[in-house]
Amino acid sequence: MITDIVNQQKDLSMQTAFFGKSSVQAMARVSGFAYLAYSILGLFITLGPTHHIWNDITASTMTAYSESDVFLFRTGLLAETGMYLFVIVSAAAMYSYLRHVGPGLAVIGGYCRLAESIIGAAFIIFAYAALAVLTRPELIVDMSDDTRYALLRLFRHLKGYSIYFLLIIMSAGALSYYVLFFKSRFIPRWLSAWGIFTYAAVGLGAVTIILFPAMTRWIMFVFLPGAAFEFVVGFWLLFRGIDMPAWDRIQSETPMKASGEKLTT
């Protein structure tokens, strides 16, 4: 048993050598930057010109789009691609240091956020399909304008409504991470608790909308604190990083967790 503990300590020392404090803080700042990046891109997608172009298209205006409208729509596609890319970057960076707190929950969180991005890629395909219906009528020459508009509405509905399924998966991943943040004290516990509350509310809100679509207008208010939280935690991780005394404590506890016994002198 003593030999096993000594070996575990050696493994920990080797691990720390390759993933020292400077690397930990670097990854924390990367996760914060990625958090801010995908939050800003999300606001651009939701509140920017692409949102209005997407929602203001009607059967009568479907052929009255301008080249600038198409360009803005394409910027929205790129913004959405970047958003999900930064989701992956943030999740991977957080996993790199949260796995030392709870490997199981860290894996769950990482895979859920990866699944979120994969599903998000499908949404981008729906949006591009709608753009093709709008701007490439030669691809569907046998369809009337009314049929094309019905097809565009279908893609718009699939993209707009399916996001609530994505939010459930996102919430599961984020909850896993913020439980680990709360446990580790890498960031202030009030901030971790805010994250737990935020993503639990988002997940429950998404479930409610799926079951009761008529409540969409009211449930949307539940998502507003989530946007504020993501900016706050993003700035915190980018400029403050994680608490290094808490990191040292987690590192010192790792051999004891592995052995199931306390080290004694």
RODRENDO-937078 format. One record per residue: x, y, z of N, C-alpha, C in turn; residue number from 0; residue in three letters. Coordinates in steps of 0.001 Angstrom, whole numbers. Atoms other than C-alpha are relative to their C-alpha. Last residue first. Layout:
<recs>
      n.X      n.Y      n.Z     ca.X     ca.Y     ca.Z      c.X      c.Y      c.Z    k    r
        X        Y        Z        X        Y        Z        X        Y        Z  NUM  ALA
...
</recs>
This chain:
<recs>
      n.X      n.Y      n.Z     ca.X     ca.Y     ca.Z      c.X      c.Y      c.Z    k    r
    -1457      -50     -113     3959    10509     8457      452     -877     1140  264  THR
     -471     -250    -1363      436     9741     7397     1513        0        9  263  THR
    -1431      185     -141    -1244     9977     4024      412      339     1428  262  LEU
     -751    -1215     -265    -4976     9600     4280     1478     -323      110  261  LYS
     -516     -153    -1348    -6552     6583     2679      711     1334      133  260  GLU
     1090      176     -943    -8750     5896     -338      440      142     1433  259  GLY
     -286     1111     -900    -5649     5372    -2425    -1144     -295      943  258  SER
     -298     1214      745    -6735     7474    -5398      178    -1197      919  257  ALA
     1209      446      669    -8428    10135    -3322      232    -1325     -707  256  LYS
      884      547    -1012    -5433    10362    -1024    -1290     -505     -620  255  MET
     -457     1322     -420    -3074    10739    -3977     -919     -636     1031  254  PRO
      140     1022     1031    -5261    13546    -5413      534    -1362      419  253  THR
      985     1004     -389    -5607    15560    -2212      -81    -1151     -984  252  GLU
     -484      719    -1182    -2385    17526    -2688     -957    -1096      428  251  SER
    -1147      826      370    -3384    18466    -6236      501     -815     1189  250  GLN
      510     1129      788    -6810    19653    -5102     1137     -934     -379  249  ILE
      709      894     -918    -5208    21796    -2395     -526    -1225     -738  248  ARG
     -994      729     -795    -2709    23273    -4832     -677     -988      946  247  ASP
     -644      974      884    -5543    24178    -7223     1020     -832      767  246  TRP
      977     1081      164    -7471    25844    -4381      560    -1088     -909  245  ALA
       25      783    -1241    -4345    27836    -3505    -1009    -1149      -67  244  PRO
    -1110      948      -56    -4151    28718    -7240      114     -724     1342  243  MET
     -685     -218    -1275    -7616    30278    -7491     1102    -1044      172  242  ASP
      535      768    -1118    -8611    30136   -11152      854      250     1238  241  ILE
     -373     1409       21    -8023    32768   -13812     -672     -755     1138  240  GLY
     -403      472    -1323    -8454    36388   -12806      501    -1438      -13  239  ARG
     -863     -969     -689    -8595    38207   -16154      479     -463     1377  238  PHE
     -987     -615      882    -9951    35588   -18559      984      867      776  237  LEU
    -1024      983      362   -11639    33415   -15939     1084      623     -870  236  LEU
     -715      453    -1199   -13495    36349   -14397     1141     -943     -371  235  TRP
     -944    -1039     -421   -14371    37952   -17738      815     -458     1208  234  PHE
    -1014     -112     1040   -15922    34697   -18949     1051     1039      345  233  GLY
     -968     1073     -236   -17677    34154   -15624     1089       20    -1065  232  VAL
     -689     -187    -1280   -19344    37563   -15881     1061    -1072      201  231  VAL
     -934    -1116      116   -20170    37323   -19588      800      178     1290  230  PHE
    -1096      426      865   -21647    33849   -19192     1006     1120     -218  229  GLU
     -958      846     -714   -23686    34974   -16200     1191     -350     -874  228  PHE
     -782     -840     -917   -25331    37847   -18070     1058     -824      717  227  ALA
     -889     -829      818   -26393    35550   -20902      875      872      881  226  ALA
    -1070      840      527   -27760    33002   -18438      985      790     -827  225  GLY
    -1115       55     -961   -29702    35658   -16535     1170     -840     -495  224  PRO
     -737    -1262      -82   -31709    36275   -19766     1121      -22     1040  223  LEU
    -1306      104      638   -32673    32629   -20359      837     1269      148  222  PHE
     -875      832     -830   -35526    32572   -17844     1416       -8     -558  221  VAL
     -599     -866    -1014   -37153    35500   -19674      954     -773      907  220  PHE
    -1194     -636      547   -37659    33154   -22641      676      913     1013  219  MET
    -1189      732     -437   -40041    31114   -20481     1271      663     -505  218  ILE
     -268     -254    -1413   -42771    33704   -20868     1288     -658      458  217  TRP
     -202    -1433     -233   -42846    33896   -24668      385      288     1445  216  ARG
    -1306     -455      485   -42327    30146   -25048      269     1461      355  215  THR
     -657     -760    -1061   -45294    29220   -22843     1334      600     -437  214  MET
      693    -1273     -180   -47461    28177   -25795      666      877     1051  213  ALA
     -515    -1048      897   -44878    25525   -26662     -661     1360      200  212  PRO
     1076     -998       60   -45791    23460   -23569      448     1177     -872  211  PHE
     1268      606     -415   -43778    20222   -23554    -1180      951     -168  210  LEU
      258     1175      841   -40821    21502   -25578    -1362     -607      324  209  ILE
      389     -470     1331   -41043    24920   -23921     -311    -1170     -921  208  ILE
     1342     -584      -72   -41047    23365   -20442     -486      452    -1369  207  THR
      949     1117     -133   -38041    21162   -21223    -1433      524       -1  206  VAL
       48      672     1297   -36130    24219   -22454     -984    -1168       21  205  ALA
      738     -848      928   -37016    26164   -19309     -137     -646    -1367  204  GLY
     1418      141     -332   -35910    23280   -17102     -863      849     -928  203  LEU
      429     1355      323   -32542    23191   -18859    -1477     -213      264  202  GLY
       33      116     1460   -32136    26972   -18773     -488    -1383     -415  201  VAL
     1168     -742      485   -33104    27109   -15090     -127     -100    -1516  200  ALA
     1167      786     -401   -30603    24368   -14209    -1276      668     -510  199  ALA
      137     1088      963   -28026    26249   -16282    -1113     -968      381  198  TYR
      259     -451     1367   -28521    29487   -14392     -266    -1162     -931  197  THR
     1383     -481       96   -28818    27981   -10903     -351      358    -1443  196  PHE
      866     1162     -215   -25601    25990   -11301    -1464      403     -145  195  ILE
      -44      843     1182   -23833    29004   -12810     -908    -1211      126  194  GLY
      738     -720     1043   -24974    31300   -10008      -35     -838    -1273  193  TRP
     1416      208     -318   -23763    28696    -7509     -893      703    -1020  192  ALA
      338     1380      354   -20356    28700    -9210    -1478     -276      242  191  SER
       25       35     1453   -20228    32494    -9015     -340    -1402     -501  190  LEU
     1217     -691      430   -21238    32501    -5350     -120      -16    -1516  189  TRP
     1150      893      -59   -18627    29815    -4756    -1299      687     -410  188  ARG
      814     -199    -1206   -15845    32051    -5961    -1259     -858      -20  187  PRO
      568    -1336      100   -13771    30423    -8729     -877      195     1235  186  ILE
     -881     -642      973   -11446    27449    -8347     -457     1430     -293  185  PHE
     -235    -1409     -338   -13452    26660    -5203     1011      658     -945  184  ARG
    -1439     -296      -32   -13062    22935    -5977      330     1390      527  183  SER
     -719      909     -896   -16581    21778    -5125     1450      426      184  182  LYS
      478     -248    -1363   -18304    24783    -6668      780     -843     1004  181  PHE
     -502    -1316     -419   -16185    24556    -9825     -402      292     1446  180  PHE
    -1432      165     -280   -16925    20830   -10002      639     1323      400  179  LEU
      -60      776    -1245   -20670    21489    -9700     1459     -209      398  178  VAL
      123     -965    -1102   -20097    24164   -12308     -188     -666     1352  177  TYR
    -1189     -822     -206   -18673    21683   -14809     -138      907     1223  176  TYR
    -1094      867     -450   -21421    19105   -14455     1241      822      315  175  SER
      251      323    -1405   -24067    21828   -14680     1110     -874      563  174  LEU
     -401    -1155     -803   -22494    23066   -17921     -228     -249     1486  173  ALA
    -1450     -156        6   -22690    19630   -19512      470     1135      882  172  GLY
     -580     1148     -707   -26277    18965   -18460     1516      123       69  171  ALA
      188     -199    -1438   -27307    22474   -19474      604    -1139      800  170  SER
     -935    -1025     -460   -25819    22076   -22949      -82      177     1506  169  MET
    -1323      633      -22   -27724    18819   -23436     1053      983      496  168  ILE
       37     1017    -1062   -31004    20473   -22460     1367     -661      136  167  ILE
     -191     -667    -1290   -30167    23546   -24540      -41     -984     1162  166  LEU
    -1425     -281     -209   -29706    21394   -27648      244      606     1377  165  LEU
     -593     1309     -296   -33253    20081   -27331     1495      160      265  164  PHE
      356      302    -1388   -34404    23698   -27090      481    -1387      407  163  TYR
    -1029     -506     -914   -32438    24532   -30235     -332     -329     1454  162  ILE
     -887     1079     -445   -34760    22246   -32180     1055      477      983  161  SER
      611      785    -1079   -37419    24953   -32289      944    -1058      541  160  TYR
      432     -794    -1144   -35615    27670   -34235     -510     -827     1161  159  GLY
    -1130     -646     -668   -33620    25470   -36583     -438      714     1274  158  LYS
     -887     1043     -518   -36490    23166   -37455     1160      614      774  157  LEU
      618      590    -1195   -38874    26109   -37758      909    -1053      618  156  HIS
      -40    -1007    -1050   -36585    28010   -40130     -590     -554     1301  155  ARG
    -1383      -63     -493   -36038    24886   -42223      122     1001     1154  154  PHE
     -290     1269     -674   -39808    24401   -42486     1409       10      573  153  LEU
      617      -44    -1331   -40393    28075   -43231      282    -1278      777  152  ARG
     -820     -899     -818   -37912    27864   -46113     -546       80     1425  151  LEU
    -1216      735     -336   -39756    24840   -47493      915      843      880  150  LEU
      381     1012     -989   -43071    26677   -47303     1222     -805      435  149  ALA
      176     -691    -1280   -41453    29645   -49050     -403     -981     1101  148  TYR
    -1322     -374     -507   -40189    27389   -51813     -107      684     1351  147  ARG
     -603     1238     -502   -43649    25895   -52199     1388      275      560  146  THR
      695      365    -1238   -45197    29341   -52467      597    -1261      612  145  ASP
     -483     -874    -1072   -42559    30400   -54990     -663     -338     1332  144  ASP
      527    -1360       74   -43403    27383   -57120      568      831     1144  143  SER
      800     -483    -1121   -41167    24342   -57177     -471     1427     -253  142  MET
     1373      484      134   -39981    22574   -60329     -915      501     1109  141  ASP
      721     -704     1071   -36813    24663   -60559    -1456     -420      -97  140  VAL
     1332      587     -194   -35442    23513   -57201     -957      635    -1007  139  ILE
     -172     1331     -588   -31699    24061   -57613    -1326     -724      179  138  LEU
     -287      956     1070   -32348    26917   -60039      207    -1413      524  137  GLU
     1236      630      489   -34029    28789   -57176      255    -1024    -1097  136  PRO
     -337      907     1110   -30618    29377   -55583    -1246     -701     -529  135  ARG
     -882     -633      989   -30939    32445   -53337      330     -873    -1204  134  THR
      252    -1419      241   -33823    31699   -50982      761      530    -1207  133  LEU
     1375     -127      493   -33837    27907   -51093     -285     1439     -409  132  VAL
        2      545     1358   -30045    27969   -50775    -1394       87     -621  131  ALA
     -643     -988      864   -30288    30279   -47756        5     -474    -1450  130  LEU
      961    -1091      188   -32788    27918   -46144      573     1075     -915  129  ALA
     1031      518      904   -30408    25014   -46733    -1056     1067     -270  128  ALA
     -538     -112     1355   -27645    27120   -45179    -1001     -533    -1021  127  TYR
      -31    -1412      385   -29764    27620   -42066      539      164    -1415  126  ALA
     1374     -439      240   -30577    23918   -41806      -25     1446     -498  125  PHE
      407      608     1272   -26875    23080   -42236    -1432      401     -344  124  ILE
     -640     -804     1045   -26003    25541   -39471     -379     -539    -1374  123  ILE
      778    -1229      139   -28545    23818   -37239      582      891    -1096  122  PHE
     1193      338      782   -26825    20486   -37911     -874     1233     -205  121  ALA
     -424       72     1399   -23548    22027   -36730    -1177     -359     -903  120  ALA
      -27    -1352      539   -25306    22978   -33492      430       30    -1456  119  GLY
     1390     -320      333   -26042    19303   -32915      -81     1405     -589  118  ILE
      346      850     1148   -22312    18626   -33106    -1435      270     -443  117  ILE
     -591     -584     1206   -21576    21605   -30862     -330     -815    -1242  116  SER
      661    -1280      280   -23991    20450   -28171      524      600    -1302  115  GLU
     1260      353      662   -22581    16924   -28406     -793     1252     -359  114  ALA
     -355      426     1354   -19151    18376   -27608    -1252     -363     -786  113  LEU
     -281    -1224      754   -20646    20254   -24638      433     -329    -1431  112  ARG
     1258     -724      227   -22229    17023   -23423      238     1272     -801  111  CYS
      737      666     1075   -18991    15098   -23937    -1321      704     -293  110  TYR
     -676     -168     1277   -16980    17598   -21899     -761     -616    -1155  109  GLY
      105    -1379      456   -19457    17789   -19045      617      210    -1368  108  GLY
     1399     -239      359   -19764    14023   -18751     -172     1414     -553  107  ILE
      229      697     1272   -15970    13674   -18841    -1434      224     -474  106  VAL
     -702     -766     1037   -15576    16330   -16138     -205     -634    -1373  105  ALA
      828    -1148      372   -18258    14652   -14027      653      827    -1099  104  LEU
     1267      461      558   -16317    11399   -14056     -879     1142     -476  103  GLY
     -140      476     1382   -12859    12920   -13630    -1325     -405     -640  102  PRO
      915     1131      126   -13812    14930   -10537       19     -518    -1420  101  GLY
      959      -98    -1105   -11430    17606    -9267     -932    -1203       11  100  VAL
     -739      262    -1228    -8384    16872   -11431     -917       42     1220   99  HIS
     -132     1455     -145   -10705    16588   -14424      787     -368     1247   98  ARG
     1069      526     -855   -11593    20243   -13808       73    -1514      157   97  LEU
     -289     -191    -1430    -8187    21400   -15097    -1105     -528      917   96  TYR
    -1415      230     -298    -8073    20092   -18666      328      221     1467   95  SER
     -241     1405     -334   -11871    19808   -18829     1433     -217      457   94  TYR
      509      249    -1350   -12180    23573   -18659      250    -1442      431   93  MET
     -873     -693     -952    -9907    23991   -21684     -459     -234     1432   92  ALA
    -1265      734      -91   -11771    21318   -23645      935      641     1009   91  ALA
      234     1265     -700   -15163    22868   -22863     1291     -787      169   90  ALA
      255     -269    -1413   -13993    26362   -23790     -172    -1291      783   89  SER
    -1255     -474     -604   -12469    25207   -27079     -183      226     1495   88  VAL
     -902     1148     -124   -15572    23177   -27957     1297      410      682   87  ILE
      582      880    -1020   -17890    26112   -27231      914    -1198      236   86  VAL
     -453     -500    -1303   -15491    28320   -29207     -632     -772     1157   85  PHE
    -1428      295     -116   -16075    26173   -32287      525      456     1354   84  LEU
     -114     1396     -430   -19812    26321   -31654     1455     -451       65   83  TYR
      552      166    -1342   -19730    30109   -31744      168    -1437      487   82  MET
     -977     -420    -1002   -17398    30247   -34731     -491     -211     1411   81  GLY
    -1093      976       46   -19810    28211   -36842     1057      333     1043   80  THR
      498     1196     -686   -22677    30420   -35686     1051    -1104        0   79  GLU
       41     -281    -1438   -20731    33540   -36614     -464    -1225      774   78  ALA
    -1372       55     -507   -19911    32070   -40025       44      247     1502   77  LEU
     -431     1399       64   -23584    31347   -40694     1419     -157      541   76  LEU
      655      720    -1092   -24510    34826   -39478      383    -1463       27   75  GLY
     -779     -310    -1209   -21912    36348   -41781     -614     -686     1210   74  THR
    -1196      849        0   -23657    34465   -44592      902      309     1196   73  ARG
      437     1348     -352   -26959    36106   -43700     1200     -945       54   72  PHE
      215       22    -1447   -25242    39474   -43720     -450    -1378      470   71  LEU
    -1315      -64     -645   -23935    38805   -47234     -143      -61     1516   70  PHE
     -621     1321      138   -27367    37685   -48407     1357      -25      688   69  VAL
      733      921     -870   -28948    40845   -47042      631    -1386      -30   68  ASP
     -465     -260    -1366   -26205    42946   -48655     -719     -894      999   67  SER
    -1287      669     -178   -26941    41290   -51993      544      223     1403   66  GLU
    -1125     -691      632   -30544    42378   -51668     1277     -802      227   65  SER
    -1188     -167     -828   -33681    40352   -50957     1096      712     -796   64  TYR
     -387    -1420      -20   -36870    40966   -52895     1224      245      864   63  ALA
     -853     -264     1167   -37479    37343   -53944      508     1442      -30   62  THR
    -1025     1028      111   -38782    36216   -50559      952      262    -1163   61  MET
    -1326     -639       22   -40584    39487   -49947     1125     -995     -261   60  THR
      -21    -1122      945   -44109    38333   -50841     1373      643     -121   59  SER
      190      501     1360   -43781    34889   -49241      111     1121    -1022   58  ALA
     1368      470      232   -42333    36445   -46103     -110     -490    -1442   57  THR
      298      492     1344   -38782    36968   -44827    -1438     -509      -53   56  ILE
      863     -941      723   -38714    39031   -41641     -350     -471    -1405   55  ASP
     1382       14     -477   -37455    36252   -39351     -938      884     -815   54  ASN
      513     1367      -83   -34152    35405   -41049    -1491       -5      324   53  TRP
      139      483     1375   -33413    38992   -42053     -668    -1367       -6   52  ILE
     1144     -693      598   -34141    40103   -38493     -212     -449    -1444   51  HIS
     1232      456     -648   -31855    37486   -36942    -1217      630     -661   50  HIS
      348     1303      573   -29097    38187   -39468    -1295     -530      594   49  THR
      796     -117     1229   -29156    41862   -38511     -404    -1340     -592   48  PRO
     -575     -718     1131   -27977    41229   -34955     -888      -16    -1230   47  GLY
      488    -1378       40   -29957    40278   -31850      458      777    -1224   46  LEU
     1355     -166     -531   -29740    36492   -31742     -565     1392     -230   45  THR
      938      866      721   -26750    35833   -33999    -1436      286      423   44  ILE
       60     -470     1386   -24782    38813   -32699    -1020     -810     -796   43  PHE
      787    -1232       12   -25668    37874   -29118     -141      551    -1418   42  LEU
     1395      361     -226   -24431    34333   -29717     -917     1211        5   41  GLY
      520      501     1271   -21212    35666   -31224    -1467     -395      134   40  LEU
      132    -1154      896   -20624    37702   -28074     -572     -430    -1348   39  ILE
     1117     -808     -505   -21325    34683   -25852     -246     1209     -900   38  SER
     1248      591      481   -19127    32469   -28033    -1228      719      558   37  TYR
      110       -4     1460   -16200    34823   -27662    -1323     -603     -449   36  ALA
      385    -1333      464   -16706    35503   -23963     -242       14    -1505   35  LEU
     1330     -281     -549   -16674    31813   -23093     -505     1352     -502   34  TYR
      943      725      850   -13703    31244   -25422    -1439      225      459   33  ALA
       64     -680     1294   -11760    33978   -23623    -1022     -672     -912   32  PHE
      706    -1263     -175   -12627    32483   -20233     -150      763    -1301   31  GLY
     1419      320     -178   -11651    28968   -21326     -821     1268      192   30  SER
      529      429     1300    -8362    30299   -22681    -1491     -304      112   29  VAL
      211    -1227      769    -7782    32142   -19413     -521     -321    -1403   28  ARG
     1132     -711     -605    -8288    28944   -17434     -317     1259     -799   27  ALA
     1213      669      449    -6019    27097   -19873    -1242      653      594   26  MET
      151     -266     1432    -3253    29639   -19297    -1285     -631     -526   25  ALA
      546    -1348      151    -3807    29487   -15553     -194      358    -1471   24  GLN
     1362       -7     -537    -3351    25722   -15573     -639     1370     -197   23  VAL
      854      632     1007     -317    25960   -17841    -1455       -7      440   22  SER
      123     -943     1115     1334    28464   -15510     -901     -561    -1096   21  SER
      910    -1089     -337      563    26252   -12538     -183      980    -1152   20  LYS
     -269     -794    -1182     2127    23168   -14023     -960     1150      154   19  GLY
     1188     -837      -79      777    20654   -16500       94      825     1269   18  PHE
      463     -286     1353     3817    18737   -17722    -1203      937       -6   17  PHE
    -1126     -532      772     5618    18897   -14389     -424      377    -1408   16  ALA
     -118    -1419     -300     2304    18514   -12581     1133      634     -788   15  THR
     1124     -677      627     1743    15185   -14295       94     1504      201   14  GLN
     -259      -26     1434     5231    14000   -13366    -1108      750     -729   13  MET
    -1101     -935      227     4646    15000    -9749      318      114    -1484   12  SER
      526    -1348     -150     1259    13279    -9728     1076     1036     -273   11  LEU
      805     -278     1185     2770    10101   -11118     -550     1415       41   10  ASP
     -920     -215     1112     5454    10235    -8423     -766      336    -1274    9  LYS
     -602    -1321     -183     2794    10716    -5740      972      318    -1129    8  GLN
     1013     -982      363      860     7773    -7118      539     1414      145    7  GLN
       86      -29     1461     4009     5668    -7017    -1022     1030     -477    6  ASN
    -1209     -663      484     4542     6613    -3368      -32      115    -1517    5  VAL
      165    -1427     -278      935     5718    -2579     1199      782     -514    4  ILE
      996     -552      925     1276     2357    -4308     -156     1500      188    3  ASP
     -631      -93     1320     4495     1618    -2432     -955      607    -1015    2  THR
     -890    -1165      -52     2796     2428      883      669      209    -1348    1  ILE
      825    -1204        0        0        0        0      865     1261        0    0  MET
</recs>
